[in-house]
Amino acid sequence: MKYFGTLFLSLVFTSVFSQKNCKGILLDSLTLQPIEFANVGIVGKGFGTVSNENGEFNFVVPDSLVNEPIKISIIGYKPKTLFLNKINELGKIKLAQTTTILNEVSVTAKKTKIKILGNETKTTGITAGFTKNTLGAELAIKLNIKHPKTHLRKFYINIANNSIEKPIFRFNVYDKDEHGLPKDNILNQSVIIEFKEKTGLIELDLTPYNLYVDDDVFISLEWIKDLGDVKGLFFSSKLVGSPTYFRQASQDKWAKIPIGVGLHAEVAY
């Protein structure tokens, strides 16, 4: 039996002799209610986290990066960029809501073709997954879209092995940048997945989100809540298929490996 989970998302840190904590509480600027599952981190550096249900966040920043800007973002709110000293000084950080304009999509009556895109696999012999409990870590695969107004209907992931009682993730959809990497999240609301089954095929109905795309997109699974040892969670994967894109923490840069984690989607056109 072969396991490839350790090939990625294992970030090795060199010894850090001097470091500072970045911590605070995120609040809605109008309601003053806590904002959970927001991404907080240093862009492209692998240091970041996700706020908890009380809006609290806390992560370590090495001395060499204390003057780097820290980005705070979540769907539905205007992103904010602050420096470490300012965040620690404020303690409570307020985010303003954004106004979401839904795109109207007209679909004419026609014969609909259904297709599965991505890495469809049920194997337990080749698996991959998160190897560190770093909030904001993310796995993605690209969907090659060949028809305009392609409808994203369902999202699937097959859990091969799992020792976590009730995993919870965020589902994201990104367009691509000039380098062919994930860029901006095109969703207009956070989509949270709570796995009811410990293993097997997990299905998420995407039709309520009215997702129509004209070009290639990336679908992803993001680790957003501390649930213990992530090394006990592995997804079915394949050696030949769409490569896996990943990032180590919130606001980190994306990288790519040839192993294909089994994220896939049902689309219609």
C-alpha positions as a Markdown table, in Angstrom:
| # | Residue | x | y | z |
|---|---|---|---|---|
| 1 | Met | 0.0 | 0.0 | 0.0 |
| 2 | Lys | 1.3 | 3.4 | -0.9 |
| 3 | Tyr | 0.7 | 6.7 | 0.9 |
| 4 | Phe | 1.6 | 10.0 | -0.6 |
| 5 | Gly | 0.1 | 12.4 | 2.0 |
| 6 | Thr | 3.4 | 13.4 | 3.4 |
| 7 | Leu | 4.6 | 14.6 | 0.0 |
| 8 | Phe | 2.9 | 18.0 | 0.6 |
| 9 | Leu | 1.6 | 20.4 | 3.1 |
| 10 | Ser | 4.5 | 19.5 | 5.5 |
| 11 | Leu | 6.2 | 22.7 | 6.3 |
| 12 | Val | 9.6 | 22.5 | 8.0 |
| 13 | Phe | 10.5 | 25.5 | 10.0 |
| 14 | Thr | 14.1 | 26.4 | 10.9 |
| 15 | Ser | 14.7 | 27.3 | 14.5 |
| 16 | Val | 13.2 | 30.6 | 15.4 |
| 17 | Phe | 14.9 | 32.2 | 18.3 |
| 18 | Ser | 13.0 | 35.5 | 18.3 |
| 19 | Gln | 9.3 | 35.7 | 17.4 |
| 20 | Lys | 6.1 | 37.6 | 18.2 |
| 21 | Asn | 2.5 | 36.6 | 18.5 |
| 22 | Cys | -0.1 | 38.2 | 16.3 |
| 23 | Lys | -3.4 | 38.1 | 18.0 |
| 24 | Gly | -6.8 | 39.8 | 18.0 |
| 25 | Ile | -10.5 | 39.6 | 17.7 |
| 26 | Leu | -12.4 | 40.2 | 14.4 |
| 27 | Leu | -15.8 | 42.0 | 14.7 |
| 28 | Asp | -18.5 | 43.1 | 12.3 |
| 29 | Ser | -18.3 | 46.9 | 12.2 |
| 30 | Leu | -22.1 | 47.3 | 12.4 |
| 31 | Thr | -23.3 | 44.5 | 14.6 |
| 32 | Leu | -20.1 | 44.0 | 16.6 |
| 33 | Gln | -20.6 | 40.3 | 16.3 |
| 34 | Pro | -17.5 | 38.1 | 16.0 |
| 35 | Ile | -16.4 | 37.0 | 12.5 |
| 36 | Glu | -15.5 | 33.4 | 12.4 |
| 37 | Phe | -13.3 | 31.6 | 9.8 |
| 38 | Ala | -11.7 | 34.7 | 8.4 |
| 39 | Asn | -8.2 | 34.3 | 6.9 |
| 40 | Val | -5.4 | 36.2 | 8.6 |
| 41 | Gly | -1.8 | 36.0 | 7.5 |
| 42 | Ile | 1.3 | 37.4 | 5.9 |
| 43 | Val | 0.8 | 37.2 | 2.1 |
| 44 | Gly | 3.0 | 34.5 | 0.5 |
| 45 | Lys | 5.1 | 33.7 | 3.6 |
| 46 | Gly | 3.4 | 30.6 | 5.1 |
| 47 | Phe | 2.5 | 32.3 | 8.4 |
| 48 | Gly | -1.2 | 32.7 | 9.1 |
| 49 | Thr | -4.4 | 31.3 | 10.6 |
| 50 | Val | -8.2 | 31.3 | 10.6 |
| 51 | Ser | -10.3 | 33.1 | 13.2 |
| 52 | Asn | -12.4 | 30.8 | 15.5 |
| 53 | Glu | -16.1 | 31.0 | 16.4 |
| 54 | Asn | -15.4 | 33.9 | 18.7 |
| 55 | Gly | -13.6 | 35.9 | 16.1 |
| 56 | Glu | -10.3 | 35.3 | 17.8 |
| 57 | Phe | -7.0 | 34.6 | 16.0 |
| 58 | Asn | -3.5 | 34.0 | 17.2 |
| 59 | Phe | -0.3 | 33.0 | 15.2 |
| 60 | Val | 3.4 | 33.3 | 15.5 |
| 61 | Val | 5.4 | 35.7 | 13.4 |
| 62 | Pro | 9.2 | 35.3 | 13.2 |
| 63 | Asp | 11.3 | 38.4 | 13.9 |
| 64 | Ser | 12.4 | 38.6 | 10.3 |
| 65 | Leu | 8.8 | 39.2 | 9.2 |
| 66 | Val | 7.5 | 41.6 | 11.9 |
| 67 | Asn | 7.5 | 44.5 | 9.4 |
| 68 | Glu | 5.5 | 42.6 | 6.7 |
| 69 | Pro | 1.9 | 43.6 | 6.1 |
| 70 | Ile | -0.8 | 41.2 | 7.4 |
| 71 | Lys | -3.9 | 40.7 | 5.4 |
| 72 | Ile | -7.3 | 39.9 | 6.8 |
| 73 | Ser | -10.0 | 38.7 | 4.5 |
| 74 | Ile | -13.3 | 36.8 | 4.3 |
| 75 | Ile | -16.1 | 36.6 | 1.8 |
| 76 | Gly | -18.7 | 39.3 | 2.5 |
| 77 | Tyr | -16.3 | 41.8 | 4.1 |
| 78 | Lys | -13.9 | 44.4 | 2.8 |
| 79 | Pro | -10.3 | 43.0 | 3.2 |
| 80 | Lys | -8.0 | 44.9 | 5.5 |
| 81 | Thr | -4.2 | 45.1 | 5.7 |
| 82 | Leu | -2.4 | 46.1 | 8.9 |
| 83 | Phe | 1.0 | 45.7 | 10.5 |
| 84 | Leu | 1.7 | 43.5 | 13.5 |
| 85 | Asn | 2.2 | 46.3 | 16.0 |
| 86 | Lys | -1.1 | 47.9 | 14.9 |
| 87 | Ile | -3.1 | 44.7 | 15.2 |
| 88 | Asn | -1.7 | 44.0 | 18.7 |
| 89 | Glu | -2.4 | 47.6 | 19.7 |
| 90 | Leu | -6.0 | 47.5 | 18.5 |
| 91 | Gly | -6.9 | 44.1 | 19.9 |
| 92 | Lys | -10.4 | 44.3 | 18.4 |
| 93 | Ile | -10.5 | 44.8 | 14.6 |
| 94 | Lys | -13.7 | 45.8 | 12.8 |
| 95 | Leu | -14.4 | 44.7 | 9.2 |
| 96 | Ala | -17.0 | 46.4 | 7.0 |
| 97 | Gln | -19.5 | 44.3 | 5.1 |
| 98 | Thr | -19.5 | 44.5 | 1.3 |
| 99 | Thr | -22.5 | 44.7 | -0.9 |
| 100 | Thr | -22.9 | 41.6 | -3.0 |
| 101 | Ile | -24.3 | 42.0 | -6.5 |
| 102 | Leu | -25.5 | 38.7 | -7.8 |
| 103 | Asn | -24.9 | 38.0 | -11.5 |
| 104 | Glu | -28.0 | 37.2 | -13.4 |
| 105 | Val | -27.6 | 34.1 | -15.6 |
| 106 | Ser | -30.0 | 33.3 | -18.4 |
| 107 | Val | -30.2 | 29.7 | -19.3 |
| 108 | Thr | -32.2 | 28.7 | -22.4 |
| 109 | Ala | -33.9 | 25.4 | -22.7 |
| 110 | Lys | -31.6 | 22.8 | -24.4 |
| 111 | Lys | -30.2 | 19.4 | -24.0 |
| 112 | Thr | -28.0 | 19.3 | -21.0 |
| 113 | Lys | -24.7 | 17.3 | -21.0 |
| 114 | Ile | -23.5 | 16.1 | -17.6 |
| 115 | Lys | -19.8 | 15.5 | -17.0 |
| 116 | Ile | -17.4 | 14.8 | -14.1 |
| 117 | Leu | -14.3 | 17.0 | -14.0 |
| 118 | Gly | -11.3 | 16.6 | -11.8 |
| 119 | Asn | -9.9 | 13.6 | -10.1 |
| 120 | Glu | -12.6 | 11.0 | -9.6 |
| 121 | Thr | -11.2 | 8.1 | -7.5 |
| 122 | Lys | -12.3 | 5.7 | -4.8 |
| 123 | Thr | -9.0 | 4.0 | -4.1 |
| 124 | Thr | -7.7 | 3.6 | -0.6 |
| 125 | Gly | -4.3 | 2.4 | -1.9 |
| 126 | Ile | -3.1 | 5.9 | -2.9 |
| 127 | Thr | -4.0 | 8.6 | -0.5 |
| 128 | Ala | -3.1 | 12.2 | 0.3 |
| 129 | Gly | -4.1 | 14.8 | 2.8 |
| 130 | Phe | -3.1 | 17.6 | 5.3 |
| 131 | Thr | -0.1 | 16.7 | 7.4 |
| 132 | Lys | -0.1 | 19.7 | 9.7 |
| 133 | Asn | -2.8 | 21.3 | 11.8 |
| 134 | Thr | -2.3 | 24.7 | 10.2 |
| 135 | Leu | -5.5 | 26.7 | 9.9 |
| 136 | Gly | -5.9 | 28.0 | 6.4 |
| 137 | Ala | -4.0 | 25.2 | 4.7 |
| 138 | Glu | -5.7 | 24.4 | 1.4 |
| 139 | Leu | -5.9 | 21.8 | -1.4 |
| 140 | Ala | -7.2 | 22.5 | -4.9 |
| 141 | Ile | -7.4 | 21.1 | -8.3 |
| 142 | Lys | -8.2 | 22.8 | -11.6 |
| 143 | Leu | -11.4 | 22.2 | -13.6 |
| 144 | Asn | -10.8 | 22.5 | -17.4 |
| 145 | Ile | -13.8 | 24.4 | -18.6 |
| 146 | Lys | -14.4 | 24.1 | -22.4 |
| 147 | His | -18.0 | 25.5 | -22.7 |
| 148 | Pro | -19.4 | 28.9 | -21.8 |
| 149 | Lys | -21.9 | 29.1 | -18.9 |
| 150 | Thr | -20.8 | 25.7 | -17.5 |
| 151 | His | -22.9 | 25.0 | -14.4 |
| 152 | Leu | -21.1 | 23.7 | -11.3 |
| 153 | Arg | -23.7 | 21.4 | -9.9 |
| 154 | Lys | -22.0 | 19.1 | -7.3 |
| 155 | Phe | -18.7 | 18.8 | -5.5 |
| 156 | Tyr | -17.2 | 15.5 | -4.4 |
| 157 | Ile | -14.4 | 14.2 | -2.2 |
| 158 | Asn | -13.7 | 10.6 | -1.1 |
| 159 | Ile | -12.4 | 10.1 | 2.4 |
| 160 | Ala | -10.1 | 7.0 | 2.4 |
| 161 | Asn | -9.0 | 7.1 | 6.1 |
| 162 | Asn | -10.2 | 9.2 | 9.0 |
| 163 | Ser | -9.6 | 9.3 | 12.7 |
| 164 | Ile | -11.3 | 12.7 | 13.2 |
| 165 | Glu | -14.8 | 12.6 | 14.5 |
| 166 | Lys | -16.4 | 15.4 | 12.5 |
| 167 | Pro | -14.1 | 17.2 | 10.0 |
| 168 | Ile | -15.2 | 20.7 | 9.0 |
| 169 | Phe | -13.8 | 22.5 | 5.9 |
| 170 | Arg | -14.6 | 25.5 | 3.7 |
| 171 | Phe | -15.2 | 24.9 | 0.0 |
| 172 | Asn | -13.8 | 27.6 | -2.3 |
| 173 | Val | -13.8 | 28.3 | -6.0 |
| 174 | Tyr | -11.0 | 30.4 | -7.6 |
| 175 | Asp | -10.4 | 31.9 | -11.0 |
| 176 | Lys | -6.8 | 31.7 | -12.3 |
| 177 | Asp | -4.0 | 34.3 | -12.5 |
| 178 | Glu | -1.6 | 34.9 | -15.4 |
| 179 | His | 0.6 | 32.1 | -14.1 |
| 180 | Gly | -2.2 | 29.5 | -14.1 |
| 181 | Leu | -2.5 | 29.5 | -10.3 |
| 182 | Pro | -5.6 | 30.1 | -8.1 |
| 183 | Lys | -6.3 | 33.8 | -7.8 |
| 184 | Asp | -9.6 | 35.3 | -6.5 |
| 185 | Asn | -12.4 | 33.5 | -4.8 |
| 186 | Ile | -15.5 | 33.9 | -7.0 |
| 187 | Leu | -18.0 | 32.8 | -4.4 |
| 188 | Asn | -20.2 | 35.4 | -2.8 |
| 189 | Gln | -20.7 | 33.5 | 0.5 |
| 190 | Ser | -18.7 | 31.1 | 2.6 |
| 191 | Val | -19.6 | 27.5 | 1.9 |
| 192 | Ile | -18.9 | 25.3 | 5.0 |
| 193 | Ile | -18.8 | 21.5 | 4.7 |
| 194 | Glu | -19.3 | 19.4 | 7.8 |
| 195 | Phe | -18.6 | 15.7 | 7.1 |
| 196 | Lys | -21.4 | 13.5 | 8.5 |
| 197 | Glu | -19.7 | 10.3 | 7.6 |
| 198 | Lys | -16.2 | 9.4 | 8.7 |
| 199 | Thr | -15.2 | 7.7 | 5.4 |
| 200 | Gly | -16.6 | 7.3 | 1.9 |
| 201 | Leu | -17.9 | 9.7 | -0.7 |
| 202 | Ile | -18.9 | 13.1 | 0.5 |
| 203 | Glu | -21.2 | 15.2 | -1.8 |
| 204 | Leu | -22.0 | 18.9 | -1.7 |
| 205 | Asp | -24.9 | 20.3 | -3.7 |
| 206 | Leu | -23.7 | 23.4 | -5.4 |
| 207 | Thr | -27.0 | 24.3 | -7.2 |
| 208 | Pro | -28.1 | 26.8 | -4.5 |
| 209 | Tyr | -25.0 | 28.9 | -5.2 |
| 210 | Asn | -25.8 | 29.5 | -8.9 |
| 211 | Leu | -22.3 | 28.9 | -10.1 |
| 212 | Tyr | -21.8 | 29.4 | -13.8 |
| 213 | Val | -18.3 | 29.7 | -15.3 |
| 214 | Asp | -16.8 | 30.5 | -18.7 |
| 215 | Asp | -13.2 | 29.7 | -18.1 |
| 216 | Asp | -11.0 | 27.3 | -16.0 |
| 217 | Val | -11.5 | 27.5 | -12.3 |
| 218 | Phe | -10.0 | 25.8 | -9.2 |
| 219 | Ile | -12.1 | 24.0 | -6.6 |
| 220 | Ser | -10.6 | 23.7 | -3.1 |
| 221 | Leu | -10.9 | 22.3 | 0.4 |
| 222 | Glu | -9.7 | 24.6 | 3.2 |
| 223 | Trp | -8.8 | 23.5 | 6.7 |
| 224 | Ile | -10.6 | 26.1 | 9.0 |
| 225 | Lys | -11.0 | 24.6 | 12.4 |
| 226 | Asp | -8.6 | 23.0 | 14.9 |
| 227 | Leu | -9.9 | 19.4 | 15.2 |
| 228 | Gly | -6.8 | 17.6 | 16.4 |
| 229 | Asp | -4.4 | 15.4 | 14.5 |
| 230 | Val | -4.9 | 16.0 | 10.8 |
| 231 | Lys | -2.5 | 13.1 | 10.0 |
| 232 | Gly | -5.4 | 10.8 | 10.6 |
| 233 | Leu | -7.4 | 12.2 | 7.6 |
| 234 | Phe | -6.5 | 11.0 | 4.1 |
| 235 | Phe | -8.4 | 11.4 | 0.8 |
| 236 | Ser | -8.4 | 9.1 | -2.2 |
| 237 | Ser | -5.9 | 10.2 | -4.8 |
| 238 | Lys | -4.3 | 9.2 | -8.0 |
| 239 | Leu | -0.9 | 9.3 | -9.7 |
| 240 | Val | -2.3 | 10.2 | -13.1 |
| 241 | Gly | -4.8 | 13.1 | -13.2 |
| 242 | Ser | -5.2 | 16.8 | -12.5 |
| 243 | Pro | -2.2 | 17.9 | -10.3 |
| 244 | Thr | -2.8 | 19.2 | -6.8 |
| 245 | Tyr | -2.3 | 22.9 | -5.9 |
| 246 | Phe | -1.8 | 23.7 | -2.3 |
| 247 | Arg | -0.8 | 26.4 | 0.2 |
| 248 | Gln | 0.4 | 25.9 | 3.7 |
| 249 | Ala | -1.5 | 28.6 | 5.6 |
| 250 | Ser | -3.9 | 31.6 | 5.2 |
| 251 | Gln | -2.7 | 34.1 | 2.6 |
| 252 | Asp | 0.2 | 31.9 | 1.6 |
| 253 | Lys | 1.3 | 31.5 | -2.0 |
| 254 | Trp | 0.2 | 28.5 | -4.1 |
| 255 | Ala | 2.4 | 25.6 | -5.2 |
| 256 | Lys | 1.8 | 22.5 | -7.3 |
| 257 | Ile | 2.7 | 18.8 | -7.2 |
| 258 | Pro | 1.9 | 16.0 | -9.7 |
| 259 | Ile | -0.1 | 13.8 | -7.3 |
| 260 | Gly | -3.9 | 14.3 | -7.9 |
| 261 | Val | -6.0 | 14.5 | -4.7 |
| 262 | Gly | -9.5 | 13.3 | -5.4 |
| 263 | Leu | -11.5 | 16.5 | -5.6 |
| 264 | His | -14.0 | 16.5 | -8.4 |
| 265 | Ala | -17.2 | 18.1 | -9.6 |
| 266 | Glu | -20.3 | 17.4 | -11.6 |
| 267 | Val | -20.9 | 20.0 | -14.2 |
| 268 | Ala | -23.5 | 20.7 | -16.9 |
| 269 | Tyr | -23.4 | 22.5 | -20.2 |
